[in-house]
């Protein structure tokens, strides 16, 4: 059977409160019975030890217990506290009416009815005077005269002589304790129920939103109603939902862009081949070159997609060794000079390409520099210029790839690193490319511990800036 968290929390809080209530009731009863009454009994036992010298003196003077039989006044006089009387002359005399006796004020223990709970027994433990119902729980103290036990002083425990009214009072106290405990348990149950609902209501809302996210509704959000840990969890949950929604939009856009980019060269290939098959276009060197160009574009797109998927998954291989980034850049520039001239562009260097030791994968650096140079050559108007500059900034090496017009609006520059993104006004599909090169470049730079950024160029176009950590020997 499935048990909800609300039920578990309620049972836990209520059971704890009920256990505390029961423990308090039991503790109160034990404290009253064994604590308070035990304390009174101990005080009474200490008091009867103080009565022993007076009884011994009275027995020695009278020779028996007969002077106490049917003489309660004499008995009470013996057991009442009085000042020291070395001759014990007060033991067998009663002062005349109105005469003052030198009694001390009774101790507090006398207020518990001690004189009603004691009795004097003879040597055979037969009652002489005092409480007539001595039980097995009575405390006995021997009365010794000249080393001979002549009697016993007995004391009943306080609870043995409790009258009915006292019993009712005690029962009322215990009943009141349980009633208060029951009310406390009821209040605890109400509080536990309220707390369970209060604490778990946001969790239930998050569970409902999670169900919507699982079903594909990425616009669902959790209402944040507090600033505590649950509120922070709800905010994090909403951020997660927003990230999922963004990733879903990117996934759909990615699939649409991939399908479009693949469909375009395939459509061209299909049209060319159908034209050749129908005899509309003859099979010439130019038609073969056109087919090869479309196949090269399609192959590059597939290769870029593969590299991008590997870099996103962190599976793109890197074999990092100490590399001279300046030498790698010099070779890349040399390989692109002829193409730059074919496009009517000037490819120049700003500053000397000195030795720049970095810990990197040389092949990935060539791929990085090649993509940036290819991007500049493709999107720069004829008659323009592509300029590459290198300088050292502290513990980093900075490489700038600048080109001339056309430029890109500053607010659109961060989007250049998004896959399949192109600025349609100037850097459009007519120039070729699928918009994956800069995304791959950013992943390569970040894999080397660097940063890649885009800024407006002083030449009128775009400046791509690479910062890589410099390794010093």
N, C-alpha and C positions, 0 to 999 in steps of 0.2 A: 504494500500500500504506500502510495506516494505521500509524503508529509511536506507541507509547504514551509518555507522559511519563517513566515509569519507565525505559524503554529509553534515551531520550534523555539522561536524567540519568546513568545508568550509563555510557553510552558517553562522555559528556563528561568525567566524573571519571576513568574508566579511561584514556582517550586522553591526558589531561593527565599522569597518573602515568607512563604508558608513555613519553611524550615526554621527561619529566624524566629517567627512567631511562636512555634511550638517549643523551640529551645528557650525562649524567654519565659514561657509559661512553666515549663519544667524547672527552669532555674529558679523562678520565684517560689515555686512550691518547695523545692529542696532547700532553698535558702531560709524559708520560713520555718520548715520542720526541723532541719538539721543545723541551721545556722542560729536563728534567733532563739528558738526553744532550747537548743543545745547550750547557748550562752547562758540563758536563765538557769538551766539545770546546774551548770558549772558554778555559777554564783551561789546557788542554794547549797551545793555540796560544801563549798568553802565556808558558808555560814554555819552549817551544822558542826563542822570541826571546831568552830569557836564556842559552840554550846557545850562541848564535852567537859571542860573543867568545872563548870557550874553543876552539871549532873553528878560528876564524881564526888564533888564536895558535899552535895545534898545527900547522896546515898551513904557516904561515910558518916555523916552526922546522924542520920535516921536509922541506919543499919538495914534497911529494906526499901522496897518500892511501895509499901503500903501507904506512905504519906501522900502518894500521888493518885491513888485509886479514887475515883469519883471526886477529884479535887481539881477541876479544870483551871480554877483561878491560880492555884499554885503552879500548875503545869505551864500556863501562859507566862507566869512571872519568871519561871526558869528559862524559858526559850526566848524571852524578850531581851534585847540588848540593854545592858546597864553598865554603869561605871565599875571600875575595879573595887571589889569588896573582899579584902584578904580573909576576913573571918567568916565571910558568907553568912552573915547574920540575917540577911534578907531572904534566905532560902526557905525558911519555915515560918516566917512571920508575915502578916498582912498589915499594912499601916492603917491606922484608924481613918475613918471617913474624913476627907478633907486634907489629910496629911500629904505632904509632897514626898515623892520618891525620887532619888537621883537618877532617873532614866536618861540615857542619851537619846537624841533623835534617831528614829529607826533608819537603818540603811535602806537604799533603794530596793534591795532584794526583798525586804519585808513587804513591799507593795505588791509583790507577785503572789501573796498568800502563802508564804513559807510556813507560818504557824498553823495553817490548816492542812499542811501536807506532811507533817512529822508525827511520829508516834514513838513511845517508849515501850520496849519489849523487855520481859524478864530474861533470865539466863536461858530458859527453855523456849525463848522466842514466842512467848504468849503475850498478848496485848495487855499492857498496864493502863495506858491512857494515850489518847491521840486519835489519829485517823483510823477508823475501824477496818478499812478495806486495804490491807497491805497486799500487794501482788508480788509476783516473782521479779518484776522490774524495779522493785524498791531498792534503794541504796542503803546498806546496813553498815553502821559503824559500831564496833564493840565498846562497851563501857567497862573499863578495867579499874578495879580498886585493889591496890596492893598486889598487882600482877594476876588477879583473878577476874575473869569476865563475869560480871554480875548482871549484865543486861545489854540491850542493843538500842541504838538510836536509829530509827528507820525514816527514810525520806522517799516519798513518792515522786516520780518525775512529773514535770508540769503538765505534760499531755495526758497523764493518767487521771487527773482530777479535773479536766476541763468539763465544765458544765455544758448543758445543752445550748445555752445562749452563746457560749464561746464557740461551740461547734458550728452553730449557725453563722456566726460572724466569720469564722474561718472559711466556711463553705461559700459565703457571700463574696469574700475576698478572692477566692479561687475562681468563682463564677465570673466576677467582674474582670479578672485577668483574662479568662478565655473569651469573654465577650469583646473586650478591647482587642485581643489578638485576632478574633474573627473579623472585626471591623477593619483592622489593619490589613488582614489578608484580602478582604474585599476591595479595599482601596488599592492595594498592590496589584490585584487582578485588573482593575480598571486602568491603572497607570501602565501596566505591562501591555494591555491591549492597545492603548493609545500610542505608546512608544513603538510597539511593533508596526502599527500602521504608519506612524509618522516616519520611521526610519526606512521602511521598505517600500513606501509609495514611490520615491524616485527610482528605486531599483526596478520596480514593476514597469515604470514608464520607460526606463532604458531597455528592459526586456522586450517591450512592445516595439520600440524603435529598432532594436536589433533584428526582430522578426521582419520588419519592413525592409531593412537593408538586405537581409538574406534573400528576400523575394525580388530584389532589384530596384526598390524605391530608394534611391540614394539622396533624395531631397528631404527625407525624414530627419527631424532634429528632436532633441530632448529639451523640455522646458527646465531651465535652471532656476530653482526657487530658494537656494541657500548659498552661503559662502563658506560652508564647512567642507570637510573632506568629500562628502557625497556631492556637494555642489561642484567641487574641483573635478571629481570623476565625471560628472555630467558634462562639464566644459571640455574635458579631454575626449569624451565620447563624441561630442559634436564636432571637434576638430578631426577626429578619425572619420566621421561620416563625411565631412567636407573633403577630406583627402580622397576618400573612396569615390565621391562624386566627381572630383577633378580627374582622378585616374580613369574613371569610366568615360568621361568626355574625351580625354586624351586617347584612350584606346579606340573609341569609335572614330575619332578624327584620324588616328594613325591608320586604321584599317581602310578608311575611305581614301586617304592619301595614297596608301600602298596600292590599293586596287586601281586608283586612277593612274598612278605613275607606271604601273605594269601594263595597264590597258593601252596607254598611248603608244609605246613602241610596238606592242603586239599588233595593234590596229594598223600601224604603218607597215609592218612586215606583212600582215595579211593582205593589205591593199596592193602592195608592190608585187607579192607573189601571184595574186589573182590577176593583176594586170599583165604580168608576164605569161601566165597560163592561158589567158584569153587572147594573147597576141596583141593586146593594146600597147604594151610597152615591150620593146625588144630586149633580149637578154644581152646587155652590153657591159663593158667595164664600169660605166657610170652607175648602172643599176645595181651591179654587184657591190660597188663601193657604198651605195645608199643602204643596201641591206646590211652590209657589215657595220655601218655607222649605227644603225638601229640596234643591231645585236650587241655592239660595244656598249651602247647606252643602257641596254637591258642588263648586260653582264655587270656593269659598274653599279647599277642600282641594287642588284641582288647581293653583290659583294659588300656594298655599304650597309645594307640591311643586316647582313650576317655580322659584320664588324660591330655595328651598333648594338645588336642583341647580345653579343659576347661582352662588350664593355658594360652594358647595363647590368648584366648578371655577374660582373666581376670575373669573367672567365677569359677575358682577352689576355693572351700570354705576353709577358714582359720578361726579358732577360736583361736586367740592369747591370751595367758595368760602367767604369769610368770612361766617359766619352767627351770628346772635344766638340761642344755644340757649335762653336764658331766654324770648325772645319766641315761639319755636316751641313750647316747653313750655306757655306760657300759652294759646296758641291750641288746643292739644290738650286741655288741661283744660276750656276753655270748651265745646268740642264734646262732651265726655263728661258734663257736669254733669246734663243732662236724663236721660240713661240711668242715671246713678248714682241719681238720685231715683226713677226707675221701679223700680229694684232694691231700694229702701229703704236706700240707702247714703249716707253723708256723704262728699263729696269735698272735701278741704281742702288748704290749702297751709301749709307750715311755713317761715316766713321769707319775705322779699320776693324776688320773681323779678327780680333785677337783670339788667343787661346782661351776657351771658356770650359773648364772641366766641370761636368755635371754627371751625376749618377743616373743613367738613363738607358733605355733600349734604343740603339742606334736606328734600327729599322722603323720603330714607331716615331722617332724624331723626323726621319725623312718623310714618313707619311703625313705627319703634322705640318711640316713646312710645305710639302707639296700641295696639300689641301688648301692652305691659306694662299699660296701663290696662284693656284688654279682658280680660286674664288675671285682674287683680284683681277686676274687676266680676263675672266669671263664677264665680270660685271663693270669693267671700266671702259668708258667710251674711248674710241680710237683717237690717237693724238694725245692721250693722257700720260700719266706717269705712275709707276709703282716703285715705292721707295722702302728700303729695309734698313732699319737702324738697330744698333746693339750698344748697350751700355751696362755697367755694373752699378747696382744700387745696394750697398751694404753687403749682406750675405746672399743676394739674389742677382741673377742676370736677367736683364729686361730686353726683350726683342719686340720691335715695333714693325708691323706690316701696314704701310699706308698706301692708299690709292687716291686718284683724283676723281672728279665727278663721274657719275651722279652720286650724291650722298643719300643718307638715310636720316629721317627725322629722329631727334634724340630720344623721344619716348618709345620709338620702335627698336632701338638698338638692343635692349636686353632680349628681345624676342628672336633675334637672329640665330640664337643657339637652340631654338626649339626645332625639333625635327619637322621637316616638310614646310617650314615657314619661309616664304619669300616676300619681299616688298613688291607688290604687283606693279607699282607705278614705273619703277625703273629697273629693278633687278628681278625680272620676271622669268617665266618658263621659256620664253623665246630664246633666252641665253643658255638653256640647257641646265642639267643638274636636277636632282630630286630634293634638294634642301636638307641633306643629311650630313654633308661634309663638316659644317661647323659644330654640329652636335657630337660627331666623332672626335673632332679636335678638342673640344672641351673635356671629354672623357679621358683622352690621352694625357692632356696637361694635368688634370686632377689626379690621375694615376701616378704621376711623377711628383706629386706634392706641390704643384704650382697652381697658378690662377690664369684664366683667359678672360679678357674683357674687351668690349667694343666701345669706341668713342668717336666723335666726329674728327675727321682728319684736317690738318692745316692745309692739305692739298685740295680740299673740297669733297673728298669722299669719306671713306671709313678707315679708322685706324684700329687694327687688332693688336692687342698688347699681351705678350706672354711673359710671365714671371716664373722662373724656375730657381730652386735652391742651388746655390753655387757650392761646389765641393772643392775644398782647398787641400793641397797635398800636405 
